[in-house]
Amino acid sequence: MKKILVFLWLLLLIVTIPLYGGKKKKDELYYYNMGTAMLQKKQPAKAITYLSKAAEMNPKNFQIFHALGIAYAMAGDLERGEYYFRKTISLNPAYGPAHNLLGVILTEKGKYSEAEAEFKRALEDVAYPTKEVVYYNLAKLYLKMKDVDKALASLDLAIAANKDYANAYALKGSIYAQKGNLAMAEKLYKTAVDKDKDNPALLFALGEIYEKEGKIEEAKGAYSKVLVIPSDPQIKIKAEDKLKKLEKK
């Protein structure tokens, strides 16, 4: 559950509601902006309060319902999140971001065929600016379906859409690591780190690959970098433990 909520947070697309004349529309914009500000602060309960007021004022604005879907999903209520993403789609059937996040929720719920259909609908949105994320989500879905070839093909499409998308290289790296191809896994993780140098999770994963390859000094270097980058305390603790064990070798 934690992974999906973090993922939804990273995919948050803040969109602007046009400001029309009149106090009612100004208030609608105010509540929407306050709601999305609360999402940025990772305070979904407050976001829901503001966004619900905005929705009452304008029940036809799909952007408000999309933000509500994100807020509920972030709060851990996937049922309500799904409801509001479907509400968004009912108001704007072509809106790719809602199809994408609905696909994420359906994947989490084990409804794989429905999730795949939603991701494909997201890709049909010609205005969608970050289709690499959709291909990445498709790859994760295919992995759950035990179809590694399709997952790798989707990751290749993600990289073709955005050659700097670190997550795609990292997921490919994990797949090759599981296949036992550590040399390819190392290459892919190094590329991912190069694209996102301050990502402690990528550095930690690269350190683990080095360990498996017996490259102890390189592993120490990767774990040491994790300790100097602002990150979740949990990953720092793991990196410290890894370093202590490696020092004993």
N, C-alpha and C positions, 0 to 999 in steps of 0.2 A: 504493500500500500504506500509506503513512504516514497518509493521510487516513482510511482505514477504522479504523486502530488508534486514532487520536485520537478518532474518533467513538465507538468502542466504549468508550473510557475515559470519555467524557462521559456515556454512557448507563448507567454502572455503577449498579445498584440494590443497595445493601447491605440484606440482609434478615436478620432475627434467627431463629436456630433455637431453638425452645422448649427450656428447660433442664429436663430430667427428673432424677429422683433417681438416685444411683449414680455411681460413679467413671467408668465407661465413657462415660456421656452427658456428664459434665462435661468429660472429655477431648475428646470430639467437638466440644463447643461451643468449647473453648479453641483447637483447631486451626482450626476454621472462622473464629473471630474473628481469629486471627493471620493466616490466609490473606487475609481481606478487608482487614485492616490493611496488608498488603504490597501489595495492589492499589491502595489509596489512596496509597501511597508510590511507585507505579509501578515495583514490583519483582516482575514476574510470575513469574520463576523461583522465588523464595522462596515466593510465593503458591501455586504449584503443589505445592511440597513439603508445605506445611501442609494444603492442601485435599485432597491425595491421601490423607493420613493420616485426615482426617475422613471421607472417602468409604469408606475401608476399615472404619471403625467403624460407619458407618451407610450402607449402599449403597442405601437406599430414600429418602434425603432429597434431594428434587429441587433444593433451594436450593444444596446443596453442588456438585452437578454444573453448575448454572447458573453459579456463581462460577468453577468450573474452565473452563468454556467461555470466559468472559471472559478468564481468565488466559492461556489458550493463544492466543486471538485477539490479545491485547495483546502476546504474545511473538512474534507473526508466524506462528504455526502455525495457519492457517485450517482445515486438515483436521481437526486435533484439536479446534479450537474448534467446528466443525460437528458433530463426533461427540458432544461433550458437550451441546450445545444440543439435539440429537436425543434424547440420553439423558434430559435434563430433561423433554422433552415426552412421552417414553414413560412417565415416572413421574407427570406431571401434564399431561395433554393440553390443558388450558384455560389454561395459564400463558402469558399474553401476552408478557412480556418475552423469553422464550426464542424464541417465534415471531418476534418483531421482530428480534432479533439474528441469528437463523438467516437471516431475509430479507436482512439486510445482507450476510452472507457470500455468500449465493447471488447477490445482485446483483453483488458483486465478481467472482464466478466466471462471470458471464455467463449464469446460469440464470434468465432474467428471468421466465418464466411461473411457475416454482416460487417465486421470491422474492415475486411478487405474491400468490400463494396464502398464503404465510406471513404477510405483512403483513395480509391480510384476516382471517386466523385470530387474529392479535394483537388486532385491533379488536373481535373477538367477546368478548374477555375483559372482562366487566362491571366487574371490580375493577381494571382497568388505570388507574392514576392520571394517566398522561401520554400520552394518545392523540395529542396534537399531534405528538409525535416520530414516531409511526408514519405519520401523514399526510405528514410531511416526508420520511421515507424513501421513501414511495410516490412522492412528487413527483420525487425524485432518480432513482428507477427509471424513471419515465415519460420523464424527460429522456434517459436512456440509450436508451430505446426510440423516441426522436424524436417523442414525443407531447406537444407543448408544452401543448395545451389541457387534457389530463388532469393534467399537472403543475400548472398554475395552479389547476385545480379542487381538487386535493389540498391545495395551500397555503392556499386559502381555507378549507378544512375545518380545517386546522391552526390557523389564526388564530381560527376560530369556537370551537375547543376551548380555546384559550388566547390571548387577545388580546394578551398580553405576550410572546409567543414570538418573540424577535428574529430567530432564524434563518429563520423562514418569510418575514418581510418582506424579509430580505436576499436570499434565493434568488429571490423574486419580482422584486426589484430587478435582479438579474443577468439574469433572463430578459428584462425590458423593455429593459435596456441592450443586449442582443444584438439585440433587435428594432429598436433605433435610437430608442426612446422614452426619451430621456435625462431629460425632465422627470418622467415617472412613476418612472423608476429613482431619481432624486434624492429624490423624495418618500418612496419606500419605504425607501431606505437611511437617510434622516434619521429615519424612524420606528423603524427597527431600532436605530440609535444611541441614540435616546431611551429605548428599552426596555432597552438594555444599554450604558450610557454608558462603561464601562471596558473595552470590547472593542476592542483595537487593530486587529484584522482588519476590523471593520466600519468603523472610522474611516478606515482606509487605502482601503477600497473606495469610501467616500463621496468621499474625496479624488480618486480616479481619475475618478469621475463628474464632479466639479466641473471637473477638467482638461479632459475631453472637451467640456464645455459652454463652456469658455473663461473660467470663473470662477476666475481665478488666485489671488486673495486668499483666497477660501473654501477652495481646495485647500491653500494654504499653512497655513491654520488647522487643517485636518483632519490634515495630516501632522505638524504641530508637536505636536498633542495626542498622537499616537502615541508621540512621543519621551519624554513624561513619564509614560506608563502602563507599569507593569511588564509585560513581554511577552517573547516570543521575540526574541533578538538579531537574527535574520534579518529580521524585519519592521521593526525599528528601522533597520537598515542600508538597507533599501529606502526607508523614509521619508526618511532623510537624503539619499539619492541624488536622490529626487524634489525635495526642497527646494533642493538645489544647482542642479539643472537649471532650476527655476522662477525662482531668483534671477537667472539669466542672461537671462531673457526681459524 
